[in-house]
Amino acid sequence: MGAHTETLEVVYDPATISYEALMDVFLKAHAPTSPPFSRQYRSAVFVHDEAQRAIAEEKLAAYGKMRGKEVFTAVEEAPTFWPAEDYHQKYRLRGDPELMAVFRRVYGDDADFLASTAAARVNGYLAGFGEGEDLEALGLPKRLVTRLRERLAPRP
């Protein structure tokens, strides 16, 4: 363990989506007003320049003001990003033997599996995120598509 923070790296094309829009997505999928219980699981936005810092700080301040709560998300200079060990990647998907068997047939080695955006999407769907609009296009067996759709069904 140690002084690391679990995070993800977002590589984006600013001609396709703005940093402001990415921050809006982050704030919809995240609870910046929850205090951290460890450095490993804290909330942080890692920025690459002063423009990103200004946008991140402005968005977080507006969120806190709107909610009337303190924001605990740190805004820090981006350090070197280190991917997690392979066995931590696509964690939800790795925990589903039936789906993993399908992906193992398609992606023979771990590098291809880890780089797969289809695997990333299914991993997110297994965690209950997304709308599954592309499930049929992924080439999964119909019973698995049905199971994923049920996982994504709105919760009461």
FENPESUL-V388940 format. One record per backbone hydrogen bond with DSSP energy under -0.5 kcal/mol. CO is the residue of the C=O (numbers start at 0). NH is the residue of the N-H. If there is no record, write none. Layout:
co:CO nh:NH
co:CO nh:NH
//
This chain:
co:7 nh:9
co:8 nh:10
co:9 nh:11
co:11 nh:13
co:12 nh:15
co:12 nh:16
co:17 nh:21
co:18 nh:22
co:19 nh:23
co:20 nh:24
co:21 nh:25
co:22 nh:26
co:23 nh:27
co:24 nh:28
co:26 nh:29
co:29 nh:31
co:30 nh:33
co:31 nh:71
co:31 nh:72
co:32 nh:34
co:38 nh:41
co:39 nh:5
co:42 nh:73
co:44 nh:46
co:44 nh:75
co:46 nh:77
co:48 nh:52
co:49 nh:53
co:50 nh:54
co:51 nh:55
co:52 nh:56
co:53 nh:57
co:54 nh:58
co:55 nh:59
co:56 nh:60
co:57 nh:61
co:58 nh:62
co:59 nh:63
co:60 nh:64
co:61 nh:65
co:62 nh:66
co:63 nh:67
co:63 nh:68
co:73 nh:44
co:73 nh:75
co:75 nh:46
co:80 nh:82
co:84 nh:87
co:84 nh:88
co:85 nh:88
co:87 nh:90
co:89 nh:93
co:90 nh:94
co:92 nh:95
co:94 nh:96
co:95 nh:99
co:96 nh:100
co:97 nh:101
co:98 nh:102
co:99 nh:103
co:100 nh:104
co:101 nh:105
co:102 nh:106
co:105 nh:107
co:108 nh:112
co:109 nh:113
co:110 nh:114
co:111 nh:115
co:112 nh:115
co:115 nh:119
co:116 nh:120
co:117 nh:121
co:118 nh:122
co:119 nh:123
co:120 nh:124
co:121 nh:125
co:122 nh:126
co:123 nh:128
co:124 nh:127
co:131 nh:134
co:133 nh:136
co:133 nh:137
co:134 nh:137
co:134 nh:139
co:135 nh:138
co:140 nh:143
co:140 nh:144
co:141 nh:145
co:142 nh:146
co:143 nh:147
co:144 nh:148
co:145 nh:149
co:146 nh:150
co:147 nh:151
co:148 nh:152
co:149 nh:152
//
